[in-house]
Amino acid sequence: MLTVIDHPLIRHKLTIMRNKDTGTKDFRQNLDEIGGLMVYEVTRDLPTRDIQIETPMAPYVGQELAKKVVIMPILRAGLGMVSGIMDLIPTAQVAHIGMFRNEETLKPQVYFEKYPKDFPEAEVIIVDPMLATGGSSIAAIDMAKAHGAQSIRLVCLVGAPEGVNAVEKAHPDVHLYLAALDERLNEHGYIIPGLGDAGDRIFGTK
Ligand code: URA
């Protein structure tokens, strides 16, 4: 299932990010802020359980999150979305998955993975700003499932229809969230209009 989170603040901040004249500091800050705004919608249906507490005035039955949350950035651009989400879910743990494209097989090849202990029971939020062909997102979901994850959400900033279709076909059980669905991929696999190379813009590389 696809949800495009349409909100004036997100549209405003994403336009700043898309602008080629926006520098690394403002790009990162707006990505952080959009991550926080998106997580409000992404976590809307997280399960809660009752908890008995005392207010200064009276006993009270409140609510707490019933499951741990694990944020799983796909290295390296996914790292740019972690802190904005952590601001809203400070108890979240972070799993990491690193992959690069094998130039012979053209398939994503995993070079690093690290998971917290309770990963299989957690709500897993995989993050990667750009959903282009969907290859790395599908591979990350494959890895998360292979490590026992039962409930997975995929959060990207900008998606191309090609990537959305590929993820929905490979993993129909995963809820996909975008801040914007763009027009298409170009012949080099970049999203049009997109925002360029997210990793380079986050980390100031070329
Ligand atoms: N990765 C990026 O960083 N940008 C794109 O447009 C596509 C993939």
py3Dmol code that shows the C-alpha trace and the ligand (Angstrom):
import py3Dmol

protein = """\
ATOM      1  CA  MET A   1       0.000   0.000   0.000  1.00  0.00           C
ATOM      2  CA  LEU A   2       1.254   3.491  -0.922  1.00  0.00           C
ATOM      3  CA  THR A   3       0.587   6.628   1.118  1.00  0.00           C
ATOM      4  CA  VAL A   4       1.843   9.957  -0.209  1.00  0.00           C
ATOM      5  CA  ILE A   5       1.971  12.243   2.811  1.00  0.00           C
ATOM      6  CA  ASP A   6       0.762  15.539   1.413  1.00  0.00           C
ATOM      7  CA  HIS A   7       1.206  18.475   3.794  1.00  0.00           C
ATOM      8  CA  PRO A   8       1.964  22.155   3.141  1.00  0.00           C
ATOM      9  CA  LEU A   9       5.050  22.100   5.383  1.00  0.00           C
ATOM     10  CA  ILE A  10       6.401  19.012   3.619  1.00  0.00           C
ATOM     11  CA  ARG A  11       5.775  20.547   0.167  1.00  0.00           C
ATOM     12  CA  HIS A  12       7.518  23.750   1.278  1.00  0.00           C
ATOM     13  CA  LYS A  13      10.560  21.993   2.766  1.00  0.00           C
ATOM     14  CA  LEU A  14      10.860  19.506  -0.102  1.00  0.00           C
ATOM     15  CA  THR A  15      10.908  22.372  -2.605  1.00  0.00           C
ATOM     16  CA  ILE A  16      13.873  23.852  -0.704  1.00  0.00           C
ATOM     17  CA  MET A  17      15.598  20.461  -0.911  1.00  0.00           C
ATOM     18  CA  ARG A  18      14.920  20.118  -4.637  1.00  0.00           C
ATOM     19  CA  ASN A  19      16.442  23.531  -5.396  1.00  0.00           C
ATOM     20  CA  LYS A  20      19.938  23.002  -6.822  1.00  0.00           C
ATOM     21  CA  ASP A  21      21.129  26.155  -5.038  1.00  0.00           C
ATOM     22  CA  THR A  22      20.343  24.745  -1.582  1.00  0.00           C
ATOM     23  CA  GLY A  23      23.559  23.866   0.283  1.00  0.00           C
ATOM     24  CA  THR A  24      24.382  20.850   2.432  1.00  0.00           C
ATOM     25  CA  LYS A  25      23.397  22.408   5.775  1.00  0.00           C
ATOM     26  CA  ASP A  26      19.910  23.473   4.657  1.00  0.00           C
ATOM     27  CA  PHE A  27      19.416  20.248   2.698  1.00  0.00           C
ATOM     28  CA  ARG A  28      20.154  18.169   5.815  1.00  0.00           C
ATOM     29  CA  GLN A  29      18.056  20.339   8.094  1.00  0.00           C
ATOM     30  CA  ASN A  30      15.002  20.157   5.817  1.00  0.00           C
ATOM     31  CA  LEU A  31      15.438  16.393   5.453  1.00  0.00           C
ATOM     32  CA  ASP A  32      15.484  16.093   9.259  1.00  0.00           C
ATOM     33  CA  GLU A  33      12.361  18.202   9.567  1.00  0.00           C
ATOM     34  CA  ILE A  34      10.477  16.301   6.854  1.00  0.00           C
ATOM     35  CA  GLY A  35      11.487  13.024   8.518  1.00  0.00           C
ATOM     36  CA  GLY A  36       9.851  14.246  11.723  1.00  0.00           C
ATOM     37  CA  LEU A  37       6.706  15.385   9.936  1.00  0.00           C
ATOM     38  CA  MET A  38       6.419  12.098   8.028  1.00  0.00           C
ATOM     39  CA  VAL A  39       6.881   9.936  11.107  1.00  0.00           C
ATOM     40  CA  TYR A  40       3.705  11.367  12.639  1.00  0.00           C
ATOM     41  CA  GLU A  41       1.708   9.767   9.796  1.00  0.00           C
ATOM     42  CA  VAL A  42       3.917   6.681   9.444  1.00  0.00           C
ATOM     43  CA  THR A  43       3.366   5.735  13.100  1.00  0.00           C
ATOM     44  CA  ARG A  44      -0.355   6.562  13.207  1.00  0.00           C
ATOM     45  CA  ASP A  45      -1.382   2.895  13.635  1.00  0.00           C
ATOM     46  CA  LEU A  46       1.399   1.717  15.966  1.00  0.00           C
ATOM     47  CA  PRO A  47      -0.069  -0.573  18.627  1.00  0.00           C
ATOM     48  CA  THR A  48      -0.300   0.746  22.203  1.00  0.00           C
ATOM     49  CA  ARG A  49      -1.121  -0.921  25.502  1.00  0.00           C
ATOM     50  CA  ASP A  50      -2.638   0.340  28.736  1.00  0.00           C
ATOM     51  CA  ILE A  51      -0.296   1.402  31.529  1.00  0.00           C
ATOM     52  CA  GLN A  52      -1.339   2.321  35.065  1.00  0.00           C
ATOM     53  CA  ILE A  53       0.293   5.507  36.369  1.00  0.00           C
ATOM     54  CA  GLU A  54      -0.386   8.170  39.000  1.00  0.00           C
ATOM     55  CA  THR A  55      -0.790  11.786  37.969  1.00  0.00           C
ATOM     56  CA  PRO A  56      -0.040  14.308  40.745  1.00  0.00           C
ATOM     57  CA  MET A  57      -3.841  14.278  41.295  1.00  0.00           C
ATOM     58  CA  ALA A  58      -5.169  10.747  40.721  1.00  0.00           C
ATOM     59  CA  PRO A  59      -4.528   7.237  39.419  1.00  0.00           C
ATOM     60  CA  TYR A  60      -4.706   7.116  35.621  1.00  0.00           C
ATOM     61  CA  VAL A  61      -4.684   4.431  32.928  1.00  0.00           C
ATOM     62  CA  GLY A  62      -2.559   5.792  30.088  1.00  0.00           C
ATOM     63  CA  GLN A  63      -0.982   4.305  26.997  1.00  0.00           C
ATOM     64  CA  GLU A  64       2.513   3.315  25.956  1.00  0.00           C
ATOM     65  CA  LEU A  65       3.902   1.891  22.732  1.00  0.00           C
ATOM     66  CA  ALA A  66       3.338  -1.869  22.812  1.00  0.00           C
ATOM     67  CA  LYS A  67       6.291  -2.759  20.582  1.00  0.00           C
ATOM     68  CA  LYS A  68       9.843  -1.594  20.114  1.00  0.00           C
ATOM     69  CA  VAL A  69      10.550   0.504  17.033  1.00  0.00           C
ATOM     70  CA  VAL A  70      13.632  -0.138  14.911  1.00  0.00           C
ATOM     71  CA  ILE A  71      14.696   2.407  12.300  1.00  0.00           C
ATOM     72  CA  MET A  72      16.699   0.775   9.532  1.00  0.00           C
ATOM     73  CA  PRO A  73      18.524   3.240   7.252  1.00  0.00           C
ATOM     74  CA  ILE A  74      19.933   1.971   3.980  1.00  0.00           C
ATOM     75  CA  LEU A  75      23.504   3.318   3.908  1.00  0.00           C
ATOM     76  CA  ARG A  76      24.423   5.884   3.180  1.00  0.00           C
ATOM     77  CA  ALA A  77      21.624   8.319   2.229  1.00  0.00           C
ATOM     78  CA  GLY A  78      19.182   6.671   4.650  1.00  0.00           C
ATOM     79  CA  LEU A  79      21.306   7.981   7.537  1.00  0.00           C
ATOM     80  CA  GLY A  80      20.049  11.464   6.674  1.00  0.00           C
ATOM     81  CA  MET A  81      16.521  10.512   7.790  1.00  0.00           C
ATOM     82  CA  VAL A  82      17.413   8.922  11.128  1.00  0.00           C
ATOM     83  CA  SER A  83      17.789  11.912  13.442  1.00  0.00           C
ATOM     84  CA  GLY A  84      14.476  13.552  12.438  1.00  0.00           C
ATOM     85  CA  ILE A  85      12.655  10.294  13.197  1.00  0.00           C
ATOM     86  CA  MET A  86      14.622   9.696  16.418  1.00  0.00           C
ATOM     87  CA  ASP A  87      13.577  13.138  17.660  1.00  0.00           C
ATOM     88  CA  LEU A  88       9.987  11.842  17.695  1.00  0.00           C
ATOM     89  CA  ILE A  89      10.761   8.273  18.817  1.00  0.00           C
ATOM     90  CA  PRO A  90      13.790   8.670  21.115  1.00  0.00           C
ATOM     91  CA  THR A  91      13.529   5.066  22.330  1.00  0.00           C
ATOM     92  CA  ALA A  92      13.900   3.659  18.810  1.00  0.00           C
ATOM     93  CA  GLN A  93      16.819   1.386  18.059  1.00  0.00           C
ATOM     94  CA  VAL A  94      18.747   1.587  14.801  1.00  0.00           C
ATOM     95  CA  ALA A  95      19.609  -1.318  12.494  1.00  0.00           C
ATOM     96  CA  HIS A  96      22.025  -0.601   9.650  1.00  0.00           C
ATOM     97  CA  ILE A  97      22.220  -2.117   6.211  1.00  0.00           C
ATOM     98  CA  GLY A  98      24.850  -1.182   3.642  1.00  0.00           C
ATOM     99  CA  MET A  99      24.753  -2.217   0.016  1.00  0.00           C
ATOM    100  CA  PHE A 100      26.227  -1.245  -3.316  1.00  0.00           C
ATOM    101  CA  ARG A 101      25.352  -2.152  -6.879  1.00  0.00           C
ATOM    102  CA  ASN A 102      27.370  -5.072  -8.221  1.00  0.00           C
ATOM    103  CA  GLU A 103      28.374  -3.808 -11.675  1.00  0.00           C
ATOM    104  CA  GLU A 104      28.426  -7.339 -13.127  1.00  0.00           C
ATOM    105  CA  THR A 105      25.104  -8.640 -11.843  1.00  0.00           C
ATOM    106  CA  LEU A 106      23.571  -5.129 -11.492  1.00  0.00           C
ATOM    107  CA  LYS A 107      22.048  -6.464  -8.267  1.00  0.00           C
ATOM    108  CA  PRO A 108      22.404  -4.795  -4.845  1.00  0.00           C
ATOM    109  CA  GLN A 109      25.201  -6.460  -2.865  1.00  0.00           C
ATOM    110  CA  VAL A 110      25.125  -6.270   0.935  1.00  0.00           C
ATOM    111  CA  TYR A 111      28.456  -5.303   2.578  1.00  0.00           C
ATOM    112  CA  PHE A 112      27.241  -4.505   6.101  1.00  0.00           C
ATOM    113  CA  GLU A 113      24.301  -5.401   8.319  1.00  0.00           C
ATOM    114  CA  LYS A 114      23.707  -5.034  12.038  1.00  0.00           C
ATOM    115  CA  TYR A 115      20.457  -5.641  13.893  1.00  0.00           C
ATOM    116  CA  PRO A 116      19.323  -5.061  17.473  1.00  0.00           C
ATOM    117  CA  LYS A 117      18.504  -8.140  19.558  1.00  0.00           C
ATOM    118  CA  ASP A 118      14.706  -7.809  19.544  1.00  0.00           C
ATOM    119  CA  PHE A 119      14.513  -7.089  15.827  1.00  0.00           C
ATOM    120  CA  PRO A 120      11.964  -9.839  14.935  1.00  0.00           C
ATOM    121  CA  GLU A 121       9.368  -8.511  17.437  1.00  0.00           C
ATOM    122  CA  ALA A 122       9.857  -4.824  16.551  1.00  0.00           C
ATOM    123  CA  GLU A 123       8.035  -2.469  14.218  1.00  0.00           C
ATOM    124  CA  VAL A 124      10.667  -1.946  11.534  1.00  0.00           C
ATOM    125  CA  ILE A 125      10.860   1.348   9.636  1.00  0.00           C
ATOM    126  CA  ILE A 126      13.245   1.094   6.670  1.00  0.00           C
ATOM    127  CA  VAL A 127      14.381   4.520   5.461  1.00  0.00           C
ATOM    128  CA  ASP A 128      15.966   5.653   2.217  1.00  0.00           C
ATOM    129  CA  PRO A 129      15.307   9.117   0.749  1.00  0.00           C
ATOM    130  CA  MET A 130      15.138   8.123  -2.932  1.00  0.00           C
ATOM    131  CA  LEU A 131      13.011   5.255  -4.242  1.00  0.00           C
ATOM    132  CA  ALA A 132      14.321   4.959  -7.809  1.00  0.00           C
ATOM    133  CA  THR A 133      14.253   1.433  -9.328  1.00  0.00           C
ATOM    134  CA  GLY A 134      13.346  -0.053  -5.948  1.00  0.00           C
ATOM    135  CA  GLY A 135      16.250  -2.525  -6.101  1.00  0.00           C
ATOM    136  CA  SER A 136      17.902  -1.568  -2.815  1.00  0.00           C
ATOM    137  CA  SER A 137      14.603  -1.133  -0.956  1.00  0.00           C
ATOM    138  CA  ILE A 138      13.447  -4.576  -2.059  1.00  0.00           C
ATOM    139  CA  ALA A 139      16.800  -6.059  -1.024  1.00  0.00           C
ATOM    140  CA  ALA A 140      16.590  -4.320   2.392  1.00  0.00           C
ATOM    141  CA  ILE A 141      13.062  -5.649   2.934  1.00  0.00           C
ATOM    142  CA  ASP A 142      14.286  -9.126   1.907  1.00  0.00           C
ATOM    143  CA  MET A 143      17.065  -8.860   4.516  1.00  0.00           C
ATOM    144  CA  ALA A 144      14.733  -7.605   7.246  1.00  0.00           C
ATOM    145  CA  LYS A 145      12.333 -10.485   6.587  1.00  0.00           C
ATOM    146  CA  ALA A 146      15.211 -12.969   6.535  1.00  0.00           C
ATOM    147  CA  HIS A 147      16.082 -11.696  10.041  1.00  0.00           C
ATOM    148  CA  GLY A 148      12.554 -12.343  11.225  1.00  0.00           C
ATOM    149  CA  ALA A 149      10.855  -8.946  10.892  1.00  0.00           C
ATOM    150  CA  GLN A 150       7.077  -9.356  10.920  1.00  0.00           C
ATOM    151  CA  SER A 151       5.960  -5.766  10.479  1.00  0.00           C
ATOM    152  CA  ILE A 152       7.817  -3.493   8.062  1.00  0.00           C
ATOM    153  CA  ARG A 153       7.178   0.026   6.805  1.00  0.00           C
ATOM    154  CA  LEU A 154       9.272   1.676   4.073  1.00  0.00           C
ATOM    155  CA  VAL A 155       9.704   5.451   4.287  1.00  0.00           C
ATOM    156  CA  CYS A 156      11.185   7.356   1.355  1.00  0.00           C
ATOM    157  CA  LEU A 157      11.172  11.038   0.539  1.00  0.00           C
ATOM    158  CA  VAL A 158      10.748  10.987  -3.238  1.00  0.00           C
ATOM    159  CA  GLY A 159       9.673   8.011  -5.324  1.00  0.00           C
ATOM    160  CA  ALA A 160       9.473   7.167  -9.021  1.00  0.00           C
ATOM    161  CA  PRO A 161       6.501   5.129 -10.301  1.00  0.00           C
ATOM    162  CA  GLU A 162       8.936   2.391 -11.399  1.00  0.00           C
ATOM    163  CA  GLY A 163      10.230   1.938  -7.835  1.00  0.00           C
ATOM    164  CA  VAL A 164       6.777   2.079  -6.276  1.00  0.00           C
ATOM    165  CA  ASN A 165       5.491  -0.622  -8.651  1.00  0.00           C
ATOM    166  CA  ALA A 166       8.529  -2.829  -8.047  1.00  0.00           C
ATOM    167  CA  VAL A 167       8.239  -2.626  -4.231  1.00  0.00           C
ATOM    168  CA  GLU A 168       4.479  -3.181  -4.266  1.00  0.00           C
ATOM    169  CA  LYS A 169       4.919  -6.236  -6.499  1.00  0.00           C
ATOM    170  CA  ALA A 170       7.764  -7.772  -4.480  1.00  0.00           C
ATOM    171  CA  HIS A 171       6.391  -6.955  -1.012  1.00  0.00           C
ATOM    172  CA  PRO A 172       2.637  -6.245  -1.059  1.00  0.00           C
ATOM    173  CA  ASP A 173       2.529  -6.530   2.750  1.00  0.00           C
ATOM    174  CA  VAL A 174       4.873  -3.550   3.271  1.00  0.00           C
ATOM    175  CA  HIS A 175       3.274  -0.123   3.677  1.00  0.00           C
ATOM    176  CA  LEU A 176       5.211   2.428   1.625  1.00  0.00           C
ATOM    177  CA  TYR A 177       5.214   6.124   2.539  1.00  0.00           C
ATOM    178  CA  LEU A 178       6.451   8.956   0.312  1.00  0.00           C
ATOM    179  CA  ALA A 179       6.553  12.731   0.631  1.00  0.00           C
ATOM    180  CA  ALA A 180       6.230  13.005  -3.167  1.00  0.00           C
ATOM    181  CA  LEU A 181       5.643  10.736  -6.149  1.00  0.00           C
ATOM    182  CA  ASP A 182       7.648  12.124  -9.072  1.00  0.00           C
ATOM    183  CA  GLU A 183       7.303  11.611 -12.834  1.00  0.00           C
ATOM    184  CA  ARG A 184       9.864   9.028 -13.890  1.00  0.00           C
ATOM    185  CA  LEU A 185      13.445   7.750 -13.932  1.00  0.00           C
ATOM    186  CA  ASN A 186      15.924   8.997 -16.502  1.00  0.00           C
ATOM    187  CA  GLU A 187      18.290   6.688 -18.408  1.00  0.00           C
ATOM    188  CA  HIS A 188      20.844   6.868 -15.562  1.00  0.00           C
ATOM    189  CA  GLY A 189      18.356   5.810 -12.908  1.00  0.00           C
ATOM    190  CA  TYR A 190      17.875   9.304 -11.443  1.00  0.00           C
ATOM    191  CA  ILE A 191      14.439  10.517 -10.436  1.00  0.00           C
ATOM    192  CA  ILE A 192      12.979  13.336 -12.563  1.00  0.00           C
ATOM    193  CA  PRO A 193      12.420  16.064 -11.382  1.00  0.00           C
ATOM    194  CA  GLY A 194      13.866  14.618  -8.151  1.00  0.00           C
ATOM    195  CA  LEU A 195      16.575  16.403  -6.215  1.00  0.00           C
ATOM    196  CA  GLY A 196      19.789  14.895  -7.585  1.00  0.00           C
ATOM    197  CA  ASP A 197      21.991  12.510  -5.625  1.00  0.00           C
ATOM    198  CA  ALA A 198      20.632  12.540  -2.077  1.00  0.00           C
ATOM    199  CA  GLY A 199      23.761  10.991  -0.521  1.00  0.00           C
ATOM    200  CA  ASP A 200      26.050  13.566  -2.129  1.00  0.00           C
ATOM    201  CA  ARG A 201      23.790  16.434  -1.086  1.00  0.00           C
ATOM    202  CA  ILE A 202      23.519  15.184   2.513  1.00  0.00           C
ATOM    203  CA  PHE A 203      27.231  14.570   2.982  1.00  0.00           C
ATOM    204  CA  GLY A 204      28.694  17.239   0.686  1.00  0.00           C
ATOM    205  CA  THR A 205      30.416  14.763  -1.625  1.00  0.00           C
ATOM    206  CA  LYS A 206      30.455  14.590  -5.419  1.00  0.00           C
TER     207      LYS A 206
END
"""
ligand_1 = """\
8
URA
N 19.394 8.018 -5.810
C 19.501 9.367 -5.651
O 20.202 9.825 -4.757
N 18.828 10.170 -6.496
C 18.054 9.716 -7.497
O 17.445 10.511 -8.223
C 17.944 8.308 -7.642
C 18.623 7.477 -6.792
"""
view = py3Dmol.view(width=600, height=400)
view.addModel(protein, "pdb")
view.setStyle({"model": 0}, {"cartoon": {"style": "trace"}})
view.addModel(ligand_1, "xyz")
view.setStyle({"model": 1}, {"stick": {}})
view.zoomTo()
view.show()
